[in-house]
C-alpha cells in the first residue's frame, strides 16, 4: 500500500510539473514549443549529444522509460527500427506523441510503470532512461523488469543522480541546508519566505525537523520542494544494484556541471569529476552466465 501511495504521488507531481516545460515561452505543446525546448535541452545538457550515440539504434528496437517532452524520443526514433516509450504520466505521453507527430516520426507511446512493465520478455535491444528511475520507489524492481525485457545482448543506458558531486555535497547538503535553517529562523521572528523557500518552509511546518534530515532533505532539493522521491546514488551503490539484477556495468561517466551552456568543453571536463549526472551503460548477462552466477 505504501509503495502504491508513493507511485501515485510521483505520478501526480510529474503530471503537474512536466519536465522542462517552464523553460519554454512558446504556446504550450505547439510545434514552436517543442523546437524551443529541444534547443534549450541540448544546449543545457550538451553532454547528451556527446555521450549518447543515438545512431547506435539503427536496426534496433528501443524502449525509453520516462519521456518528459519527448526530445530524446525524437533522437532515438530518427534512427531506431522501432521506438517505444513509456511514462507514468498522461501529460508526458501526450507531449511525446505530439512531438513525434510534428517530426513525422513513428513510435508507440503508452502510460506505464517501470516497476511493472506490461511488455513481452526479450523484446528490446536498447533500454534508455535519462534522469527518471531515481524517482521510482523501488529501483530494484525497475532494474529487474528492464533485464527481463532486454534481449540477451541488449544494452541498458541510464542516468541517475550522483552522490559524488558538487550538487549533492556543496549545493544541497551544505548551502541549501544553511539557507533552510535561515528561512526557519526568519519565519520564527515574523518575516516570511518567498518562492521555493516558502514551499520548503511549508513542508517543514508539516514534517518538522525530519524534513531537513540528512537523508530526507535532498529529495526536495533536486526537482522541487514537493518532489517526494529523488534518490541520489553512489557509484558503488549503482554498480551493486545493477549487478544484483543481472547486469554488468561496462562504462560510467559523470556530467552536468552547468555554467549556462556557454563553455561546454569546460563544463564537461569539470563534470567528469563533480557532475550530478552519472550516465551508466550496462550489458545484460547472457542467460547461461546469469544462471551460473545465481548458483555460485
CORWO-V918713 format. One record per residue. RES is the residue in three letters. PHI is phi in whole degrees, -180 to 180 (999 if undefined). OMEGA is omega as a letter, one per 40 degrees, with the letter a starting at -180 (none if undefined). D_CENTER is the distance of its C-alpha to the mean C-alpha in Angstrom with 2 decimals. Layout:
BEGIN
res | phi | omega | d_center
RES | PHI | OMEGA | D_CENTER
RES | PHI | OMEGA | D_CENTER
END
This chain:
BEGIN
res | phi | omega | d_center
UNK | 999 | a | 24.09
UNK | -62 | a | 21.89
UNK | -66 | i | 18.84
UNK | -61 | i | 19.71
UNK | -65 | i | 19.98
UNK | -66 | i | 16.58
UNK | -64 | i | 14.93
UNK | -63 | i | 17.15
UNK | -65 | i | 16.13
UNK | -61 | i | 12.37
UNK | -61 | a | 13.63
UNK | -64 | a | 16.07
UNK | -61 | a | 13.92
UNK | -79 | i | 11.54
UNK | -65 | a | 14.75
UNK | -86 | a | 16.36
UNK | -131 | a | 13.67
UNK | -49 | a | 12.45
UNK | -56 | i | 9.77
UNK | 91 | a | 12.08
UNK | -65 | a | 15.30
UNK | -75 | i | 17.08
UNK | -88 | a | 17.30
UNK | -110 | a | 19.49
UNK | -94 | a | 23.21
UNK | -67 | i | 24.25
UNK | -55 | a | 25.00
UNK | -55 | i | 22.03
UNK | 66 | i | 21.13
UNK | -79 | i | 24.14
UNK | -62 | i | 24.19
UNK | -67 | i | 24.44
UNK | -58 | a | 21.39
UNK | -67 | i | 19.25
UNK | -64 | a | 21.16
UNK | -66 | i | 20.68
UNK | -64 | a | 16.93
UNK | -60 | i | 16.71
UNK | -61 | i | 19.05
UNK | -64 | a | 17.13
UNK | -60 | a | 13.72
UNK | -85 | i | 15.39
UNK | -87 | a | 17.60
UNK | -71 | i | 15.16
UNK | -107 | a | 12.70
UNK | -63 | i | 15.78
UNK | -66 | i | 14.65
UNK | -60 | a | 12.83
UNK | -67 | i | 16.31
UNK | -80 | a | 17.76
UNK | -105 | i | 15.80
UNK | -107 | i | 14.78
UNK | -93 | a | 18.02
UNK | -61 | a | 17.59
UNK | -69 | i | 21.29
UNK | -67 | i | 20.84
UNK | -82 | a | 20.16
UNK | -55 | i | 23.87
UNK | 63 | a | 25.68
UNK | -126 | i | 22.63
UNK | -96 | a | 20.85
UNK | -116 | i | 17.11
UNK | -118 | i | 14.61
UNK | -111 | i | 11.18
UNK | -109 | a | 9.05
UNK | 89 | a | 7.22
UNK | -113 | a | 9.24
UNK | 58 | a | 9.29
UNK | -97 | i | 12.72
UNK | 89 | a | 13.11
UNK | -65 | i | 13.56
UNK | -70 | i | 12.10
UNK | -58 | i | 13.98
UNK | -62 | i | 17.07
UNK | -60 | a | 16.69
UNK | -68 | a | 16.53
UNK | -65 | i | 19.12
UNK | -68 | a | 21.45
UNK | -119 | a | 22.07
UNK | -67 | i | 21.30
UNK | -65 | i | 24.17
UNK | -146 | i | 22.10
UNK | -120 | i | 18.67
UNK | -127 | i | 17.11
UNK | -128 | i | 14.05
UNK | -129 | i | 13.14
UNK | -149 | a | 11.38
UNK | -72 | a | 12.38
UNK | -115 | i | 13.84
UNK | -64 | a | 16.95
UNK | -65 | i | 16.13
UNK | -69 | i | 13.25
UNK | -62 | i | 15.62
UNK | -61 | a | 18.46
UNK | -64 | a | 16.86
UNK | -69 | i | 15.78
UNK | -60 | i | 19.26
UNK | -65 | a | 20.92
UNK | -61 | i | 19.15
UNK | -63 | a | 20.21
UNK | -67 | i | 23.65
UNK | -60 | a | 24.22
UNK | -91 | i | 23.64
UNK | 57 | i | 25.84
UNK | -115 | a | 23.41
UNK | -96 | i | 23.35
UNK | -179 | i | 20.62
UNK | -104 | a | 20.22
UNK | -127 | a | 17.59
UNK | -140 | i | 17.66
UNK | -85 | a | 16.38
UNK | -170 | a | 15.40
UNK | -109 | a | 13.93
UNK | -62 | i | 12.09
UNK | -81 | a | 14.54
UNK | -144 | a | 17.47
UNK | -76 | i | 17.21
UNK | -89 | a | 20.44
UNK | -132 | a | 20.77
UNK | -68 | i | 23.55
UNK | -67 | i | 23.34
UNK | 50 | a | 23.30
UNK | -117 | a | 22.51
UNK | -134 | i | 19.86
UNK | -91 | i | 20.14
UNK | -134 | i | 16.53
UNK | -118 | a | 13.35
UNK | -127 | i | 10.23
UNK | -150 | a | 6.55
UNK | -111 | i | 4.46
UNK | 69 | a | 1.35
UNK | -124 | a | 2.55
UNK | -72 | i | 5.52
UNK | -73 | i | 6.15
UNK | -100 | a | 7.11
UNK | -90 | a | 9.58
UNK | -62 | a | 13.09
UNK | -129 | a | 14.15
UNK | -67 | i | 11.86
UNK | -62 | i | 15.23
UNK | -62 | a | 15.99
UNK | -64 | i | 12.92
UNK | -62 | i | 13.83
UNK | -63 | i | 17.40
UNK | -66 | i | 16.88
UNK | -65 | i | 15.12
UNK | -61 | a | 18.09
UNK | -65 | a | 20.44
UNK | -89 | i | 19.54
UNK | -81 | i | 19.39
UNK | -70 | a | 22.78
UNK | -59 | i | 24.48
UNK | -103 | a | 23.84
UNK | -75 | a | 20.28
UNK | -121 | i | 17.34
UNK | -111 | i | 13.80
UNK | -117 | a | 11.38
UNK | -139 | i | 8.05
UNK | -114 | i | 6.13
UNK | -129 | i | 6.10
UNK | -64 | a | 7.77
UNK | -101 | i | 11.41
UNK | -72 | i | 14.37
UNK | -80 | a | 16.86
UNK | -151 | i | 16.11
UNK | -61 | a | 18.03
UNK | -62 | a | 15.44
UNK | -72 | a | 15.60
UNK | -80 | a | 19.36
UNK | -90 | a | 20.94
UNK | -74 | a | 19.02
UNK | -83 | a | 17.75
UNK | -73 | i | 20.25
UNK | -103 | a | 23.16
UNK | -63 | a | 23.20
UNK | -61 | a | 21.28
UNK | -68 | i | 23.34
UNK | -62 | i | 26.56
UNK | -64 | a | 25.82
UNK | -65 | i | 25.16
UNK | -62 | i | 28.48
UNK | -60 | a | 30.16
UNK | -65 | i | 28.94
UNK | -64 | a | 30.26
UNK | -65 | i | 33.57
UNK | -60 | i | 33.79
UNK | -70 | i | 33.53
UNK | -65 | a | 36.02
UNK | -96 | i | 38.63
UNK | 104 | i | 38.28
UNK | -83 | a | 35.92
UNK | -128 | i | 32.74
UNK | -80 | i | 29.14
UNK | -134 | i | 27.55
UNK | 61 | a | 24.20
UNK | -66 | a | 21.13
UNK | -73 | i | 23.59
UNK | -67 | i | 25.55
UNK | -65 | i | 22.54
UNK | -59 | a | 22.05
UNK | -68 | i | 25.77
UNK | -63 | i | 25.92
UNK | -63 | i | 23.36
UNK | -62 | i | 25.55
UNK | -63 | a | 28.62
UNK | -78 | a | 27.23
UNK | -99 | a | 25.93
UNK | 74 | a | 28.26
UNK | -63 | i | 27.74
UNK | -58 | a | 25.17
UNK | -60 | a | 22.70
UNK | -102 | i | 22.94
UNK | -65 | a | 23.15
UNK | -57 | a | 21.54
UNK | -86 | a | 19.04
UNK | -86 | a | 18.41
UNK | -58 | a | 18.29
UNK | -57 | i | 15.07
UNK | -58 | a | 13.11
UNK | -97 | a | 14.75
UNK | -116 | a | 14.47
UNK | -108 | a | 10.91
UNK | -116 | i | 10.21
UNK | 129 | a | 13.81
UNK | -58 | a | 16.67
UNK | -92 | i | 16.34
UNK | -78 | a | 12.84
UNK | -89 | a | 14.09
UNK | -129 | i | 11.34
UNK | -148 | a | 8.99
UNK | -72 | i | 10.08
UNK | -124 | a | 10.82
UNK | -113 | i | 12.29
UNK | -82 | i | 15.34
UNK | -57 | a | 16.03
UNK | -62 | a | 18.65
UNK | -66 | i | 16.61
UNK | -62 | i | 14.01
UNK | -58 | a | 17.12
UNK | -65 | a | 18.88
UNK | -62 | a | 16.38
UNK | -68 | i | 16.10
UNK | -62 | i | 19.85
UNK | -61 | a | 20.71
UNK | -101 | i | 19.22
UNK | 92 | i | 21.07
UNK | -115 | i | 19.04
UNK | -116 | i | 20.38
UNK | -71 | a | 18.16
UNK | -104 | a | 19.72
UNK | -162 | i | 17.94
UNK | -134 | i | 15.60
UNK | -147 | i | 15.28
UNK | -99 | a | 13.97
UNK | -154 | i | 13.48
UNK | 77 | i | 13.00
UNK | -125 | a | 16.11
UNK | -68 | i | 16.65
UNK | -123 | i | 20.33
UNK | 91 | i | 20.18
UNK | 77 | a | 19.70
UNK | -83 | a | 23.48
UNK | -128 | a | 23.63
UNK | -58 | a | 20.98
UNK | -66 | i | 22.91
UNK | -67 | i | 23.38
UNK | -61 | a | 19.75
UNK | -68 | i | 18.72
UNK | -65 | i | 21.60
UNK | -65 | a | 20.79
UNK | -60 | i | 17.06
UNK | -61 | a | 18.18
UNK | -104 | a | 19.67
UNK | -120 | a | 17.96
UNK | -67 | a | 14.50
UNK | -95 | i | 11.40
UNK | -98 | i | 9.10
UNK | -104 | a | 10.32
UNK | -95 | a | 10.37
UNK | -117 | i | 12.13
UNK | -113 | a | 14.50
UNK | -140 | i | 16.38
UNK | -106 | i | 19.34
UNK | -75 | i | 20.51
UNK | -62 | i | 23.81
UNK | -63 | a | 26.69
UNK | -53 | a | 28.02
UNK | -69 | i | 31.20
UNK | -70 | i | 29.53
UNK | -61 | a | 27.16
UNK | -65 | i | 30.27
UNK | -64 | i | 32.26
UNK | -61 | a | 29.54
UNK | -67 | a | 29.60
UNK | -84 | a | 33.39
UNK | -75 | none | 33.55
END
